[in-house]
Amino acid sequence: MNNQSKQMVMDALFKVINSAPALYSQRNYLYPQTYQTNDVSTQEFNTWVNYVNQILDISYNYVGINIIMSTKMMISQLVSQYGVSNIQRIDQIKQELIKLTQAILQY
């Protein structure tokens, strides 16, 4: 894999990581002293995971290294975890994507 291909795939992965949904604090106006922190919605989570999978598919088709598909399978396992909040799964997926960028850098 040449440096230009490496850079393109890593840039795409960093964009995916940086676009991950995050928790936000929402002020409850009925009870001004309380704040409510919500988990990321299932719709927002699923949309981001679809984006992750599309970028991984495109990256694999472009450079053809198997670690991309291994990462995609690991992410699939993380997505299907039961009893784990969406924000926790997002953090785990981001860690896998970071590991992937490190592996591509070493490739």
BELKAKA-V950446 format. One record per helix or strand of 3 or more residues. SS is the DSSP state (a for helix, b for strand). FROM is the first residue (numbers start at 1). TO is the last residue. If there is no record, write none. Layout:
ss->SS from->FROM to->TO
ss->SS from->FROM to->TO
This chain:
ss->a from->3 to->18
ss->b from->25 to->27
ss->b from->35 to->37
ss->a from->42 to->63
ss->a from->66 to->79
ss->a from->86 to->106
